[in-house]
């Protein structure tokens, strides 16, 4: 994942330098260079901290935004609010440390990393929420996993796998550039849309709901085994350029 004119001749007596003086000059020049090399090669430590997530309900939607993190969201039928933790990482004891913003407004919980872009490390989030919530996660580099929620799911990532398991009947939109997409459904969303450029797609519907299935691939032959009906109001759309597609 990186570009002489010779000096005029002078008599030897005019440029005579003792061996001791010359050695001293060389050492005077060399010592700072060595010291500089030692400073540059000093390793920078990885620092870590854990921050709790504890939000009382009611929560109907969760939104997570970050530039470099892993996110795990799990539906819990006994939950009314949100609970979990975030793992903070940064470089150097006195380096820029990220923080986790936790904001609730009108039933929407927003979790976001708070620090200048690319100036501090990731904030990995693992949180449990009510099963009926809708989920929106938007990151650039990281793995996202959403499990056992019945609301709508909207996931996007540039370089990371996106996964959903036990998803309900809420609409689903999943977009990735360089990552695989895997999703399995307990319910039957009216609309499932998956888009990726360089990643495999593996979808498992509930096994009995018919879909108007539309697959667009450029460099592979899709394996499509779901229940299909072009007249169905339930639509499943998959689009990929360089990846295998499996729908069942």
PyMOL commands that set and color helices and strands:
alter all, ss='L'
color gray80, all
select helices_A, chain A and resi 12-15+19-40
alter helices_A, ss='H'
color red, helices_A
select strands_A, chain A and resi 46-55+61-65+71-75+82-91+99-105+108-114+123-129+134-138+144-147+153-157+162-167+172-176+181-185+191-196+201-204+212-217+223-224+235-240+245-247
alter strands_A, ss='S'
color yellow, strands_A
deselect
rebuild
show_as cartoon
